[in-house]
Each structure stands twice: as structure tokens, then as C-alpha cells.
């Protein structure tokens, strides 16, 4: 049996580049992964630890989800 570990917080938004760039600048993160132009963007800290993900999708106020690996 393997243990599940916390990976990152993912925020759903129709504007992944805009919102991701805002939080990256605010928190001192850098883009570390990107899929399908802007469908999925991950930002990491200076140590390379994944911290925030932004996934293109319908935004619902106050909604986010946690990713486990």
C-alpha cells in the first residue's frame, strides 16, 4: 500500500496566464510546467517545489481543488 502525498493547490480559471502570472509575481514563484498552451500551468518556488497550479475551466467563486500524488 502506497501513501498518498499532497502535491499542490490548483485554481480553476478561464484566464490561466493572467491569474497565474499575478500570483507568481506576488509570491515569487516561477513557471515550471505548461500543457496545451494555457490549459494547465504550474508554478514552483526557488527550490523547485510545485506550489500552485492554474487549470483552464469555468471559474466558480471560492473554488479550488487539491492535487494528491
PDB file as gemmi writes it, atoms N, CA and C in Angstrom:
CRYST1    1.000    1.000    1.000  90.00  90.00  90.00 P 1                      
ATOM      1  N   UNK A   1       0.845  -1.179   0.000  1.00  0.00           N  
ATOM      2  CA  UNK A   1       0.000   0.000   0.000  1.00  0.00           C  
ATOM      3  C   UNK A   1       0.889   1.241   0.000  1.00  0.00           C  
ATOM      4  N   UNK A   2       0.666   2.117  -0.957  1.00  0.00           N  
ATOM      5  CA  UNK A   2       1.465   3.337  -1.017  1.00  0.00           C  
ATOM      6  C   UNK A   2       0.727   4.476  -0.323  1.00  0.00           C  
ATOM      7  N   UNK A   3       1.502   5.380   0.221  1.00  0.00           N  
ATOM      8  CA  UNK A   3       0.923   6.542   0.876  1.00  0.00           C  
ATOM      9  C   UNK A   3       0.652   7.632  -0.154  1.00  0.00           C  
ATOM     10  N   UNK A   4      -0.405   8.352   0.037  1.00  0.00           N  
ATOM     11  CA  UNK A   4      -0.732   9.487  -0.820  1.00  0.00           C  
ATOM     12  C   UNK A   4      -0.102  10.725  -0.222  1.00  0.00           C  
ATOM     13  N   UNK A   5       0.430  11.586  -1.070  1.00  0.00           N  
ATOM     14  CA  UNK A   5       1.027  12.818  -0.567  1.00  0.00           C  
ATOM     15  C   UNK A   5       0.408  14.024  -1.266  1.00  0.00           C  
ATOM     16  N   UNK A   6       0.415  15.140  -0.559  1.00  0.00           N  
ATOM     17  CA  UNK A   6      -0.103  16.381  -1.093  1.00  0.00           C  
ATOM     18  C   UNK A   6       0.831  16.872  -2.190  1.00  0.00           C  
ATOM     19  N   UNK A   7       0.270  17.327  -3.317  1.00  0.00           N  
ATOM     20  CA  UNK A   7       1.096  17.807  -4.422  1.00  0.00           C  
ATOM     21  C   UNK A   7       1.027  19.335  -4.517  1.00  0.00           C  
ATOM     22  N   UNK A   8      -0.137  19.890  -4.824  1.00  0.00           N  
ATOM     23  CA  UNK A   8      -0.265  21.334  -4.933  1.00  0.00           C  
ATOM     24  C   UNK A   8      -1.718  21.764  -4.918  1.00  0.00           C  
ATOM     25  N   UNK A   9      -1.943  23.051  -4.767  1.00  0.00           N  
ATOM     26  CA  UNK A   9      -3.279  23.631  -4.864  1.00  0.00           C  
ATOM     27  C   UNK A   9      -3.487  24.063  -6.312  1.00  0.00           C  
ATOM     28  N   UNK A  10      -4.633  23.713  -6.870  1.00  0.00           N  
ATOM     29  CA  UNK A  10      -4.961  24.085  -8.240  1.00  0.00           C  
ATOM     30  C   UNK A  10      -6.179  24.996  -8.248  1.00  0.00           C  
ATOM     31  N   UNK A  11      -6.065  26.087  -8.963  1.00  0.00           N  
ATOM     32  CA  UNK A  11      -7.152  27.053  -9.087  1.00  0.00           C  
ATOM     33  C   UNK A  11      -7.704  26.979 -10.501  1.00  0.00           C  
ATOM     34  N   UNK A  12      -9.008  26.808 -10.625  1.00  0.00           N  
ATOM     35  CA  UNK A  12      -9.669  26.799 -11.925  1.00  0.00           C  
ATOM     36  C   UNK A  12      -9.974  28.234 -12.338  1.00  0.00           C  
ATOM     37  N   UNK A  13      -9.638  28.575 -13.573  1.00  0.00           N  
ATOM     38  CA  UNK A  13      -9.852  29.928 -14.067  1.00  0.00           C  
ATOM     39  C   UNK A  13      -9.916  29.918 -15.589  1.00  0.00           C  
ATOM     40  N   UNK A  14     -10.702  30.793 -16.188  1.00  0.00           N  
ATOM     41  CA  UNK A  14     -10.706  30.884 -17.643  1.00  0.00           C  
ATOM     42  C   UNK A  14      -9.472  31.629 -18.166  1.00  0.00           C  
ATOM     43  N   UNK A  15      -8.711  32.281 -17.278  1.00  0.00           N  
ATOM     44  CA  UNK A  15      -7.544  33.089 -17.683  1.00  0.00           C  
ATOM     45  C   UNK A  15      -6.294  32.628 -16.934  1.00  0.00           C  
ATOM     46  N   UNK A  16      -5.788  31.453 -17.278  1.00  0.00           N  
ATOM     47  CA  UNK A  16      -4.654  30.860 -16.565  1.00  0.00           C  
ATOM     48  C   UNK A  16      -3.400  31.726 -16.625  1.00  0.00           C  
ATOM     49  N   UNK A  17      -3.092  32.291 -17.803  1.00  0.00           N  
ATOM     50  CA  UNK A  17      -1.887  33.128 -17.924  1.00  0.00           C  
ATOM     51  C   UNK A  17      -1.969  34.361 -17.035  1.00  0.00           C  
ATOM     52  N   UNK A  18      -3.099  35.038 -17.057  1.00  0.00           N  
ATOM     53  CA  UNK A  18      -3.263  36.266 -16.293  1.00  0.00           C  
ATOM     54  C   UNK A  18      -3.202  36.002 -14.788  1.00  0.00           C  
ATOM     55  N   UNK A  19      -4.026  35.087 -14.311  1.00  0.00           N  
ATOM     56  CA  UNK A  19      -4.080  34.821 -12.875  1.00  0.00           C  
ATOM     57  C   UNK A  19      -2.790  34.162 -12.385  1.00  0.00           C  
ATOM     58  N   UNK A  20      -2.259  33.229 -13.165  1.00  0.00           N  
ATOM     59  CA  UNK A  20      -1.004  32.583 -12.791  1.00  0.00           C  
ATOM     60  C   UNK A  20       0.144  33.577 -12.698  1.00  0.00           C  
ATOM     61  N   UNK A  21       0.235  34.470 -13.678  1.00  0.00           N  
ATOM     62  CA  UNK A  21       1.284  35.486 -13.660  1.00  0.00           C  
ATOM     63  C   UNK A  21       1.167  36.419 -12.468  1.00  0.00           C  
ATOM     64  N   UNK A  22      -0.063  36.772 -12.125  1.00  0.00           N  
ATOM     65  CA  UNK A  22      -0.292  37.632 -10.965  1.00  0.00           C  
ATOM     66  C   UNK A  22       0.227  36.973  -9.690  1.00  0.00           C  
ATOM     67  N   UNK A  23      -0.187  35.733  -9.445  1.00  0.00           N  
ATOM     68  CA  UNK A  23       0.232  35.053  -8.215  1.00  0.00           C  
ATOM     69  C   UNK A  23       1.710  34.709  -8.223  1.00  0.00           C  
ATOM     70  N   UNK A  24       2.265  34.397  -9.368  1.00  0.00           N  
ATOM     71  CA  UNK A  24       3.701  34.107  -9.445  1.00  0.00           C  
ATOM     72  C   UNK A  24       4.503  35.334  -9.024  1.00  0.00           C  
ATOM     73  N   UNK A  25       4.121  36.495  -9.531  1.00  0.00           N  
ATOM     74  CA  UNK A  25       4.822  37.721  -9.172  1.00  0.00           C  
ATOM     75  C   UNK A  25       4.613  38.046  -7.689  1.00  0.00           C  
ATOM     76  N   UNK A  26       3.402  37.910  -7.206  1.00  0.00           N  
ATOM     77  CA  UNK A  26       3.083  38.205  -5.814  1.00  0.00           C  
ATOM     78  C   UNK A  26       3.863  37.314  -4.849  1.00  0.00           C  
ATOM     79  N   UNK A  27       3.991  36.024  -5.191  1.00  0.00           N  
ATOM     80  CA  UNK A  27       4.587  35.046  -4.279  1.00  0.00           C  
ATOM     81  C   UNK A  27       6.033  34.679  -4.609  1.00  0.00           C  
ATOM     82  N   UNK A  28       6.593  35.263  -5.657  1.00  0.00           N  
ATOM     83  CA  UNK A  28       7.981  34.966  -6.024  1.00  0.00           C  
ATOM     84  C   UNK A  28       8.165  33.577  -6.602  1.00  0.00           C  
ATOM     85  N   UNK A  29       7.179  33.102  -7.364  1.00  0.00           N  
ATOM     86  CA  UNK A  29       7.246  31.774  -7.975  1.00  0.00           C  
ATOM     87  C   UNK A  29       7.633  31.902  -9.448  1.00  0.00           C  
ATOM     88  N   UNK A  30       8.031  30.779 -10.045  1.00  0.00           N  
ATOM     89  CA  UNK A  30       8.329  30.774 -11.473  1.00  0.00           C  
ATOM     90  C   UNK A  30       7.573  29.628 -12.150  1.00  0.00           C  
ATOM     91  N   UNK A  31       7.293  29.815 -13.429  1.00  0.00           N  
ATOM     92  CA  UNK A  31       6.583  28.786 -14.188  1.00  0.00           C  
ATOM     93  C   UNK A  31       7.489  27.578 -14.371  1.00  0.00           C  
ATOM     94  N   UNK A  32       6.971  26.401 -14.033  1.00  0.00           N  
ATOM     95  CA  UNK A  32       7.782  25.189 -14.152  1.00  0.00           C  
ATOM     96  C   UNK A  32       7.171  24.138 -15.072  1.00  0.00           C  
ATOM     97  N   UNK A  33       5.880  24.239 -15.356  1.00  0.00           N  
ATOM     98  CA  UNK A  33       5.216  23.293 -16.251  1.00  0.00           C  
ATOM     99  C   UNK A  33       4.109  24.004 -16.998  1.00  0.00           C  
ATOM    100  N   UNK A  34       3.839  23.519 -18.230  1.00  0.00           N  
ATOM    101  CA  UNK A  34       2.751  24.093 -19.030  1.00  0.00           C  
ATOM    102  C   UNK A  34       2.288  23.021 -20.006  1.00  0.00           C  
ATOM    103  N   UNK A  35       0.975  22.895 -20.159  1.00  0.00           N  
ATOM    104  CA  UNK A  35       0.393  21.942 -21.107  1.00  0.00           C  
ATOM    105  C   UNK A  35      -0.627  22.650 -21.990  1.00  0.00           C  
ATOM    106  N   UNK A  36      -0.670  22.273 -23.253  1.00  0.00           N  
ATOM    107  CA  UNK A  36      -1.675  22.763 -24.208  1.00  0.00           C  
ATOM    108  C   UNK A  36      -1.813  24.281 -24.189  1.00  0.00           C  
ATOM    109  N   UNK A  37      -0.729  24.973 -24.400  1.00  0.00           N  
ATOM    110  CA  UNK A  37      -0.625  26.428 -24.456  1.00  0.00           C  
ATOM    111  C   UNK A  37      -0.945  27.063 -23.099  1.00  0.00           C  
ATOM    112  N   UNK A  38      -2.203  26.999 -22.666  1.00  0.00           N  
ATOM    113  CA  UNK A  38      -2.540  27.618 -21.374  1.00  0.00           C  
ATOM    114  C   UNK A  38      -3.595  26.828 -20.606  1.00  0.00           C  
ATOM    115  N   UNK A  39      -3.772  25.554 -20.960  1.00  0.00           N  
ATOM    116  CA  UNK A  39      -4.791  24.743 -20.270  1.00  0.00           C  
ATOM    117  C   UNK A  39      -4.384  24.439 -18.837  1.00  0.00           C  
ATOM    118  N   UNK A  40      -3.090  24.263 -18.609  1.00  0.00           N  
ATOM    119  CA  UNK A  40      -2.593  23.848 -17.300  1.00  0.00           C  
ATOM    120  C   UNK A  40      -1.212  24.453 -17.101  1.00  0.00           C  
ATOM    121  N   UNK A  41      -1.038  25.258 -16.057  1.00  0.00           N  
ATOM    122  CA  UNK A  41       0.248  25.895 -15.762  1.00  0.00           C  
ATOM    123  C   UNK A  41       0.569  25.655 -14.292  1.00  0.00           C  
ATOM    124  N   UNK A  42       1.807  25.260 -14.022  1.00  0.00           N  
ATOM    125  CA  UNK A  42       2.264  25.019 -12.646  1.00  0.00           C  
ATOM    126  C   UNK A  42       3.389  25.997 -12.328  1.00  0.00           C  
ATOM    127  N   UNK A  43       3.341  26.550 -11.128  1.00  0.00           N  
ATOM    128  CA  UNK A  43       4.373  27.466 -10.652  1.00  0.00           C  
ATOM    129  C   UNK A  43       5.061  26.843  -9.436  1.00  0.00           C  
ATOM    130  N   UNK A  44       6.384  26.978  -9.412  1.00  0.00           N  
ATOM    131  CA  UNK A  44       7.198  26.392  -8.346  1.00  0.00           C  
ATOM    132  C   UNK A  44       7.997  27.477  -7.638  1.00  0.00           C  
ATOM    133  N   UNK A  45       8.503  27.113  -6.458  1.00  0.00           N  
ATOM    134  CA  UNK A  45       9.350  28.049  -5.720  1.00  0.00           C  
ATOM    135  C   UNK A  45      10.800  27.907  -6.189  1.00  0.00           C  
ATOM    136  N   UNK A  46      11.701  28.651  -5.575  1.00  0.00           N  
ATOM    137  CA  UNK A  46      13.109  28.647  -5.998  1.00  0.00           C  
ATOM    138  C   UNK A  46      13.798  27.303  -5.782  1.00  0.00           C  
ATOM    139  N   UNK A  47      13.245  26.470  -4.906  1.00  0.00           N  
ATOM    140  CA  UNK A  47      13.810  25.132  -4.670  1.00  0.00           C  
ATOM    141  C   UNK A  47      13.238  24.100  -5.644  1.00  0.00           C  
ATOM    142  N   UNK A  48      12.318  24.530  -6.518  1.00  0.00           N  
ATOM    143  CA  UNK A  48      11.719  23.626  -7.488  1.00  0.00           C  
ATOM    144  C   UNK A  48      10.501  22.876  -6.984  1.00  0.00           C  
ATOM    145  N   UNK A  49      10.008  23.246  -5.815  1.00  0.00           N  
ATOM    146  CA  UNK A  49       8.826  22.591  -5.247  1.00  0.00           C  
ATOM    147  C   UNK A  49       7.571  23.194  -5.874  1.00  0.00           C  
ATOM    148  N   UNK A  50       6.727  22.325  -6.438  1.00  0.00           N  
ATOM    149  CA  UNK A  50       5.477  22.774  -7.044  1.00  0.00           C  
ATOM    150  C   UNK A  50       4.569  23.362  -5.963  1.00  0.00           C  
ATOM    151  N   UNK A  51       4.060  24.583  -6.196  1.00  0.00           N  
ATOM    152  CA  UNK A  51       3.241  25.250  -5.193  1.00  0.00           C  
ATOM    153  C   UNK A  51       1.819  25.526  -5.655  1.00  0.00           C  
ATOM    154  N   UNK A  52       1.656  26.080  -6.868  1.00  0.00           N  
ATOM    155  CA  UNK A  52       0.334  26.453  -7.370  1.00  0.00           C  
ATOM    156  C   UNK A  52       0.154  25.987  -8.808  1.00  0.00           C  
ATOM    157  N   UNK A  53      -1.054  25.505  -9.090  1.00  0.00           N  
ATOM    158  CA  UNK A  53      -1.414  25.152 -10.455  1.00  0.00           C  
ATOM    159  C   UNK A  53      -2.628  25.963 -10.878  1.00  0.00           C  
ATOM    160  N   UNK A  54      -2.683  26.282 -12.158  1.00  0.00           N  
ATOM    161  CA  UNK A  54      -3.826  27.004 -12.720  1.00  0.00           C  
ATOM    162  C   UNK A  54      -4.338  26.200 -13.898  1.00  0.00           C  
ATOM    163  N   UNK A  55      -5.586  25.825 -13.822  1.00  0.00           N  
ATOM    164  CA  UNK A  55      -6.205  24.975 -14.833  1.00  0.00           C  
ATOM    165  C   UNK A  55      -7.344  25.730 -15.500  1.00  0.00           C  
ATOM    166  N   UNK A  56      -7.338  25.745 -16.841  1.00  0.00           N  
ATOM    167  CA  UNK A  56      -8.400  26.438 -17.559  1.00  0.00           C  
ATOM    168  C   UNK A  56      -9.719  25.730 -17.326  1.00  0.00           C  
ATOM    169  N   UNK A  57     -10.701  26.487 -16.953  1.00  0.00           N  
ATOM    170  CA  UNK A  57     -12.028  25.937 -16.707  1.00  0.00           C  
ATOM    171  C   UNK A  57     -12.939  27.022 -16.200  1.00  0.00           C  
ATOM    172  N   UNK A  58     -14.178  26.668 -16.044  1.00  0.00           N  
ATOM    173  CA  UNK A  58     -15.168  27.632 -15.544  1.00  0.00           C  
ATOM    174  C   UNK A  58     -14.826  28.016 -14.110  1.00  0.00           C  
ATOM    175  N   UNK A  59     -14.789  29.295 -13.862  1.00  0.00           N  
ATOM    176  CA  UNK A  59     -14.496  29.789 -12.516  1.00  0.00           C  
ATOM    177  C   UNK A  59     -15.784  29.849 -11.700  1.00  0.00           C  
ATOM    178  N   UNK A  60     -15.717  29.278 -10.510  1.00  0.00           N  
ATOM    179  CA  UNK A  60     -16.813  29.387  -9.554  1.00  0.00           C  
ATOM    180  C   UNK A  60     -16.228  30.052  -8.327  1.00  0.00           C  
ATOM    181  N   UNK A  61     -16.813  31.111  -7.891  1.00  0.00           N  
ATOM    182  CA  UNK A  61     -16.278  31.901  -6.778  1.00  0.00           C  
ATOM    183  C   UNK A  61     -15.918  31.023  -5.598  1.00  0.00           C  
ATOM    184  N   UNK A  62     -14.655  31.174  -5.153  1.00  0.00           N  
ATOM    185  CA  UNK A  62     -14.195  30.445  -3.984  1.00  0.00           C  
ATOM    186  C   UNK A  62     -13.798  28.996  -4.252  1.00  0.00           C  
ATOM    187  N   UNK A  63     -13.770  28.565  -5.508  1.00  0.00           N  
ATOM    188  CA  UNK A  63     -13.470  27.163  -5.824  1.00  0.00           C  
ATOM    189  C   UNK A  63     -11.988  26.961  -6.130  1.00  0.00           C  
ATOM    190  N   UNK A  64     -11.461  25.901  -5.602  1.00  0.00           N  
ATOM    191  CA  UNK A  64     -10.125  25.399  -5.931  1.00  0.00           C  
ATOM    192  C   UNK A  64     -10.139  23.932  -5.589  1.00  0.00           C  
ATOM    193  N   UNK A  65      -9.114  23.219  -6.003  1.00  0.00           N  
ATOM    194  CA  UNK A  65      -9.036  21.832  -5.605  1.00  0.00           C  
ATOM    195  C   UNK A  65      -7.607  21.473  -5.247  1.00  0.00           C  
ATOM    196  N   UNK A  66      -7.450  20.432  -4.476  1.00  0.00           N  
ATOM    197  CA  UNK A  66      -6.135  19.969  -4.046  1.00  0.00           C  
ATOM    198  C   UNK A  66      -5.750  18.775  -4.901  1.00  0.00           C  
ATOM    199  N   UNK A  67      -4.473  18.721  -5.306  1.00  0.00           N  
ATOM    200  CA  UNK A  67      -3.976  17.587  -6.071  1.00  0.00           C  
ATOM    201  C   UNK A  67      -3.112  16.722  -5.161  1.00  0.00           C  
ATOM    202  N   UNK A  68      -3.353  15.437  -5.224  1.00  0.00           N  
ATOM    203  CA  UNK A  68      -2.566  14.477  -4.453  1.00  0.00           C  
ATOM    204  C   UNK A  68      -1.847  13.559  -5.424  1.00  0.00           C  
ATOM    205  N   UNK A  69      -0.699  13.082  -5.036  1.00  0.00           N  
ATOM    206  CA  UNK A  69       0.032  12.151  -5.900  1.00  0.00           C  
ATOM    207  C   UNK A  69       0.386  10.901  -5.140  1.00  0.00           C  
TER     208      UNK A  69                                                      
END                                                                             
